[in-house]
């Protein structure tokens, strides 16, 4: 029965292809008749006449094949180009198919082979360049003031040793996520991040004078300083997952299971009091095993407990206590760009591929978990609520404003 189904599908496909061919021939015949008049009854008032036929090509059903096309000549202007044949013989008819294949990570040569060389490698590249420029324009020009932004996640992805792209993802008051923008530079430094945050503010991601912004980041002091400069009242939460990973590397293997339990308790704690107790328990545990790690952890206390001090439901912890959300976006972006081996910084290649890959990742976005609790977060971020960032923590963030790259996440000591 399966064999019969495959045969039936094959026959149907052939029938469909023949129908498309017949439709093309009928369309070309109608265009010739409109120019020259009916066959054997030419229009003597027309300056065009039939000139036989010749071999041509057409792109049908994702492939290229030879056809016989009619010819028409003008008395003074020579050969007349038939609009129907021009459309059928243009590889741009495969534009959407080619773009979709490249967006899904298929290399340019792979697209050429998949279409049985219906389009050349250079044609595939031109199509992708055209589409990716449209994607870049879409990402950079769409308004951002159409949403009520609660949180912004900022992180960087390295393309080469000297090429880094910093990406920002936003979460609005209804729990929807959106890729906001990106900026490329030689490293994840303050200048690059300040340029990105400045453009976000110009496009609509700004404090409204009534509420602070929540910024989620790793341990990069460059991000901390640039955010403080752009949004002075912002609540900056460092990623607990980075802190956990770094501490595991500093402790003995036999202590790591207990460390995991204490970090789990910290991630699940609700409110300032429970967060403080979980953190002190973690700090005591680390102090007994590694003094240097304990000192670094103590220095990061304010940034690691910033979200807990907002006293919001712990159902939101899974989203706002780590940078997993944006790292998943960057992981999906790498899936779409994994076949790129060389990045040309002299042209717009990096920007085009970043925009296309990020929009492809964004297409899979869903609302965050427990979005119904976001009104509590919005209320906690109100300027009437007590600030969760003391002055000494702000000063330590600004002290590294000239940092040229990402420091050790979450545990680097501040001065």
Secondary structure, DSSP 8 states (H G I E B T S, - for coil): -HHHHHHHHHHHHHHHHHHHHHHHHHHHHHHHHHHH-STTS--TT-SEEEEEEEEEEEEETTEEEEEEEEEEEETTTEEE--HHHHHHT-GGGGHHHHHHHHHTT--HHHHHHHTTTSS-HHHHHHHHHHHHHHHHHHHHHS-STTS-EEEEEEEEEEEETTEEEEEEEEEETTS-EEEEEEEEESSS-HHHHHHHHHHHHHHT----SSB--EEEE-S-HHHHHHHHHH-TT-EEEE-HHHHHHHHHHHS-GGGHHHHHHHHHHHHH--HHHHHHHHHHHHHHHHHTT-HHHHHHHHHTHHHHTTTGGG---GGGHHHHSSSHHHHHHHHHHHHHHTT-----TTTTHHHHHHHHHHHHHHTT----TTGGGHHHHHHHTBTTS--SS-HHHHHHHHTTTT--S--STTT----
